[in-house]
Each structure stands twice: as structure tokens, then as C-alpha cells.
């Protein structure tokens, strides 16, 4: 089945059966892709530019069943700086490497990489590897620049 638009949110269809489309968080920013749902239904997605999927988005409504976006858990590095100096150092280290981040309350979340974990441990900035379900992708912004 071909999908060209988000049809709504899961809560908009309380009486429908659910079929899950399991995605990694990076897939939420993909505009065009082909995947199979949990039941084996092939879905061809071709969304408008700048569309970002969210968990709970409904991509297809058919015969009393909806196809709902779900995100699989993935390993991330959760950095928890406790001082202003640690916040500044973490921001400098991640920014200098052009690492996409997500910020929640007192946490900086990055895609897991053992070298980043070793870096923050060496800087004595609290961090831990965590299996987490993300509700948004790590977005990369590509812009020409010079150092």
C-alpha cells in the first residue's frame, strides 16, 4: 500500500484494529521508504518534504485497521552534566564533533558511540549507556562552514 500523507493520530481511530510499523528513530525523518508492518503488510511511504513522523501517527486506514508508527528502542548515551563547567564542556565537545543531540530536562542524549562514552568518562562528566525509545530523530543540519 502506498502512503503519501499522515492520516491522523492513533487516538483519532479508537475503534480500529492496529497494525504496527516499527521504525528506528532516524526513520522518522525519512521521507521515502519501504517497510513491512508487524503483520507483514508492505507499506511504501512517500511523504511531503520536511515531514517528520511521530510515534502514534497513522499512515493508513483500511478495512477497519490502521497502520500506526512505533519506534523501537535503541542504545543512546545519556549525558548528565551537573555543573555549568560540565555543561559548557559537553556542549563544546559535542558541537566540535557536529554530533546531533536531544535535550530533555537535565539530560543530553546522543546516539551511542563507545568513543563518546570514553570521552565523557575521561572528562568526569556523568554519562551512561541506556536503551531508550526516542520520539524524535537525531536531526543533522548540513550547512557550509569553516573552522
MOMOVEN-V390061 format. One record per backbone hydrogen bond with DSSP energy under -1.0 kcal/mol. NH is the residue of the N-H (numbers start at 1). CO is the residue of the C=O. If there is no record, write none. Layout:
BEGIN
nh/co
NH/CO
NH/CO
END
This chain:
BEGIN
nh/co
3/44
7/58
10/56
12/9
13/10
16/13
17/64
19/66
21/68
23/70
27/24
28/25
29/26
30/27
33/45
35/43
37/41
38/20
40/37
43/35
44/1
45/33
46/3
47/31
51/48
53/28
56/69
57/54
58/8
59/67
62/65
65/62
66/17
67/60
68/19
69/57
70/21
72/23
74/132
76/130
77/110
78/128
79/108
80/126
87/83
88/84
89/85
90/86
91/87
92/88
93/89
94/90
95/91
96/92
98/95
99/94
102/109
104/107
107/104
108/79
109/102
110/77
112/75
117/113
118/114
119/115
120/116
121/117
122/118
123/119
124/121
125/120
128/78
130/76
132/74
END
